[in-house]
């Protein structure tokens, strides 16, 4: 069988310089996604809509630098309705004609995904971990409301454990553990359903730091 060769010219890739320029702007806090985040935070604050950023931008604000192409925000069902009524057609448009929780910033064209309180992470099926009311589980980081670190970890663990296509959420937790040097004891503050996975990832995050004797103790 002939070896499959993936030709970059046939993969519908954007020009390399364009990709690199956007990546550099993102990590310097000057890209389209950052602009969208700032505008959205300002608009939600001015309208009195309680919110918390989650997803990739929350990871960045918690210290794990990871490039992302959209903005995920947690609202209540009432907050979502208020946002739609106030801002669609005034700086934001629906992401597609039938969209109810997907929007785009008119200026940047960056996608905004809304997750509403009460939804379930991962496979979307009922479980003991659910997206909270943003007012009850958020932290202010330099003017931006983001989901608390404990809740972010809990949601990502529940997501990765319940949905095979969300395995990257488990990787995100492992990275957070290593970057922020999170303690193993944090597991006790998480929902019981995800404690075991947190401990497993904590051990993996510290595996390379241990000598053979320390690893045998685990």
Phi, psi and omega in degrees: 000133181294141180290130179287128178244125180269107181273119179306331181290344182251011185255011178056040179276147173286161178305140184302317181297325179293316179296314182294323179295318179294320180297316179297317180297321180300310184286346174267001179073026184237008183277180182296323181294317178297319179298318179295317179301312182297316181295317180296316178300317180296315182294317180295319178298313182296329181271354180074028180265121179290133184211167170207129176286141177228190176070209186300320181289328175294320177302315180298317181289340175268004173107357178260100184287109180219126183292141177218157187249358180219179180238124177255131183224140180263126178228164167280167177300321178293322178295322177297315179298318179297319178297314180300312183294326185272324193245340178294123186092355179230065180104345179222150176229164175295145180295328174203164190308320183265009186294143175243336182226014178240128183226170172225141172287128185299318184288315186264339185065016176284137181283140176241121178254127178258129171250134183258146178305137181101343175289162180249137182287162175075248183281355178079001181273152181305136179204175184286347177251125179224160176292128186274169166298126184303331182292341185260352186212058181221158181227139178271122178240102177055040176096355179247134175274122177232155180297143181302153183299318180299316181290322177300314179296316180300314180296318181292322177296314179297324179293308182295328180286333186258346184226112181304329181281359180249028180300334180298336177295325177291321176298320179301318180295317179299320178295318178299318179301315182289314184293316184267359181052052182289145183280154176298329183294346178300335180306326183292342179268357182261164177301144184303329184292343183243000184298316181299320180291323176299315181297320179298314180292326177298317178297319179296320181295334182256001185300313184290341180277345185264149171278173181304320182294319180293322181294327180293335181286339187283000000 
